[in-house]
């Protein structure tokens, strides 16, 4: 198993890594397209400048042809990338083509001119190196290899060309080559720094995307579970209204604890009841089941009930009936809800006959004496949900009461119907006189004429198709009746309660149980003319559930692997969408500045912590040092440079010290232990933008000042004035003079390279404000343009003329007074002034593009994190809602078994308790109060009052004092609750017995509180309702039964006696058994002996009334 688990884990990691590579490739798409656009634009500008300045194409044919060819290559690659003709695995090849084309252009620029210099095309090769890391689709190691090839090839080629293949070695060649190496090293390190951080951000974005999708998938599962959960208890049209009402209240409340309280208390007393006309109500009772149940073990009882009622649910579905509720061994349902059906009476009668047939076959197969008594009546009902806790769909009306009495006044094995139902049958069935008035006083009082339906199968045995096995009496007699029943019923294969919660897609297909077709051991005989409407299917209860996939595709896969598979599919779809929507505008981002339209979102983004800021300053300091070394190699006044460097480096070191303050204290704990301010300073840099931005500004300013140092602050003018004529023109010079001039001015291009490095330095502050970086780049570039074209224009032109004169024997062409003569001769990319302008512009645009891309990535990452948090909050709300909804169906300790990480829905839930206190509290006066007339909207307003009564009773359950009381159900106007169900089953210790006895006291207190609540309602509604309460304690069996509408219930003699205590009690009093009285007496309650009363099925029992006034004063055992 471990090996298999490890294999599965590795397989999942491999899938995720493959997804990441795909995600990474897509993220590199846009930078590649932008680089191709920039390269094409550069080629077009170079060609435009070339012809605009009337340079000779014949003299510079290599330049023109290579730039034109490169333009075509870039265009072709651009088309291939944009049209996605080539798959993502070809992106690396396309990247190599772009790199090779750039390299070809660089060497063409070097060798196409009349002169080759040590500083030739260093910025262009720096551009190649930098874009390999930042804009081309290469992994880090690949980028390192290509950058090393680019830089080393440039240095080696120039070294060979200027030493071995040149008769005259240029002055300060070593210094210039070292400067080139420093420039390339700086470009590589900064490029690698950018690559590493962006890779980290990209992987984080991928993880956030994965997490976000995981949340989304989980949220979908939670939504489905929630819908299935509600629909397993309530019809769709009611459950959706209730859920929307709760969700609306939750949305208005932002505090999580308040949300949970609102869901739990839910005290808005909304009435979810609707009137339906022309429906048929069926009541069915299993005759002889009470006697059978007394011989059952807990498992046998729950299994038996689940199998029987599971079968009845199946019959109900086949006959277009909706099960309303299970009361012990009583089952009732309605046809014609929620959609009106013309065949509602036929449906109920057919269902009643099928139920009798099913029980008949059980009786014949097992020899157990049980039967089915069914009553059906047609009329109108009010249906819906009342109360705040333990929602159960129910129906109310006089017609419902009549249907109940039709069942109790019926005969075993027969379907007992009223005249109203007979009229709706349209002679579909033969009937005979029912004589219900002889068996039930209520029917006699209302003078109801009843009939018994004759099952067509009893007259024509050929219709039965009975394939049930004959009972093996000899074998059967050796076993208890309950064992025979259980073994036989197991063959039906009823679906377990909440089994649908395991399947994410919805309810498990009815025809499949445990991976195999449902057993057909008990076939239902068809009745002529009673065709089942297949299209009805599950529309009554769950029309919104998603279609269930083939069971075979899931049955051998774990829940985890199914989730991973769904998540993988979602991620793949998302990545595919990303690749097709590279340029689409996000609804959360603005267009140009990329600001979020929501001000609150933008404020959060700006205030983000930036733990990497210290590394940005560190990288910028590295660029500062590189610029200093370059200046040292080429400067004429190193002393002044050293002084300036000393001042600026102190500023930078102070900035670094501020950023790394916390690290410094950890590095020197003994010396800096007393400096408590250091960690606070370090934290302020990470958390406060108002601290970071000035530090970034100071760092950038120091680098920019050092970059222009040689241009602005160091200039030895004495040797140059001798050779200057009018403007930038040269006087007549010899070879030695030109050599001196070249030695004096070769620092100019390197000063420009330092300026370019300072532009790169402005971009290393990756996550710092995009606007600030644009400001830095714009100001620095503007300053450089002013220096090159204004303050130092003559110097650059003069150096251009010197280079021109070095290439010619005759100096007249370069000193004739024409400014563009040297440009025309040495070319665009070799002339110091034009070359400086071109490359500063190229790097300005490049850094703006990279900064924009970085900002896009960081904002995307932030958005994903924000969505994660939002969806996480929503998931938590949904989970809380699901849990509380389930707890509204089941007790909390039982609900935990059905929903959560470790679901145990494979088995039936059943527990045996040796001491549970059961209470029935009814409002008998409500039956008289309930009337159906136009004034009270056919009984709806009466139910509204009952809803208020039950809701007020439910509110008492929220009090800590009554936390051990569990509402079981409401039956009409009767409230059933129990105490002692949350403890460990079958407890024996003396301490546990004391706790159990205390629960009985709590239940009495709860009953007294109910009486108090009802008195309050009477005062407000001007009524005189009184509560009749019966309490008993003893052993019970608890369990969850019913697959389509799971229901928690308790069974046992204790429950039956508690019910009899209520029905035989008196208004305004709490009646208890003698055993319960003994416990209450020990707890200090005062009770009044009522004497012996006759209890149906139990004979004469001695009972007591609890003195409610005394108990309020003497409830000593509860504290």
Protein Blocks (a to p, Z undefined) as FASTA:
>chain_A
ZZmmmmmmmmmmmmmmmmmmmmmmmmmmmmmmmmmmmmmmmmmmmmmmmmmnopafklmm
mmmmmmmmmmmmmmmmmmmmmnomacfklmmmmmmmmmmmmmmmmmmmmmmpmbdcfkgo
klmmmmmmmmmmmmpccdfklmmmmmmmmmmmmmmmmmmmmmmmpcbdcehklmmmmmmm
mmmmmmmmmmmmmmmmmmmmmmmmmmmmmmmmmmmmmmmmmmmmmmmmmmmmbcfklmmm
mmmmmmmmmmmpmblklmmmmmmnopnopacddddehiaddddddehklmmmmmpcfklm
mmmmmmmmmmmmmmmmmnopacfbdehjaccddehiabdcfklmmmmmmmmmmmmmmmmm
mmmmnopacddddddddddddeddedjehpacddddfklmmmmmmmmmmcehiacddfkl
mmmnnomaccddfklmmmomklmmnopacdddddfklmmmmlnopabdcddfklmmmpcf
klmmmmmmmmnopacehklmmpmnbccdfkbgghiacdfkbccdddehiacdfklmmmmm
mmmbccdddfklmmmpcfklmmmmmmmmmmmmmmmmmmmmmmbccfkbcfklopafblkl
mmmmmmpccfklmmmmmmmmmmmmmmmmmmmmmpcblmlmmmmmmmmmmmmmmmmmmmmm
mmmmmmmmmlmmmmmmlmmmmmmmmmmmklmmmmmmmmmmmmmmmmmmmmmmgccfklmm
mmpcehjbdcdddfklmmmmmmmmmmmmmmmmmmmmmmmmmmmmmmgcfklmmmmmmmmm
mmmmmmmmmmmmmmmmmmmmmmmmmmpmblklmmnopaklmmmmnomklgmklmmmmmmm
mmmmmmmmmmmmmmmmmmmmmmmmmmmmmmmmmmmmmmmmmmmmmmmmmcfklmmmmgcj
kdcfkbccddddfbdcddddddfklmmmpccdfklonolmmmmmmmmmmmmmmmmmmpmk
lmmpccfbdehjaccddehjlmcehifbfklmmmmmmmmmmmmmmmmmmmmmmmmmmmmn
opabdcdddddedddddddehjklgcdddedjklmmmmmmmmmmcehiacddfklmmmmm
mnopacddebjcddehklpaddddddfklmmmmmmmlZZ
